[in-house]
Amino acid sequence: MVANRYLTPVDTLNVEIGAPGLIKILGNQLFVDYSFSGEYNIDVIDIQHDSVMYSFAKKGQGVNEFLQIMNLDIFQREGNYYLGLFDNMQRKYIAYSIDSLNRYKEKCVPDFINKLDLNSRFLEIYEIGHKYVATGRTEKKYTLLNDDLSYNNSYCDYL
């Protein structure tokens, strides 16, 4: 006999977030892409108060603007939390201090920007202890990158 299981949400948000492809959470903050805010890519939602705190990562090709964010990355360095955004079209990985984002909101400037070779084929980049791991259309499944996003090594064959 097969037992049925029912999942019941214990809490929900009333904030409309559309159909996001990327979501990260840190504490009471939910970082969501594909926002309805028009000119911005990312909404930051206060989970506890069920409201949008602010939107940032302006859409466009200007300085500190984004064309296509492929991944969100939350990581910690020297006790500070950062949100990393990889813009696939502009081949840039841009990281913001989350404390600075919460203070300056859409006017926050990045803490650092790393650019990739325009011919690189990475689709996702994640920070792992002052280095990065990348995936994409490459010969090996994972590529280890140095802190400046230069090539370090490749690992694992595709099945």
Beta strands, then each sheet from edge to edge (+ up, - down):
strand 1: 23-26
strand 2: 29-33
strand 3: 40-46
strand 4: 51-58
strand 5: 69-77
strand 6: 80-87
strand 7: 92-97
strand 8: 112-115
strand 9: 122-127
strand 10: 132-136
strand 11: 142-145
strand 12: 151-155
sheet 1: 1+ 2- 3+ 4-
sheet 2: 5+ 6- 7+ 8-
sheet 3: 9+ 10- 11+ 12-
end
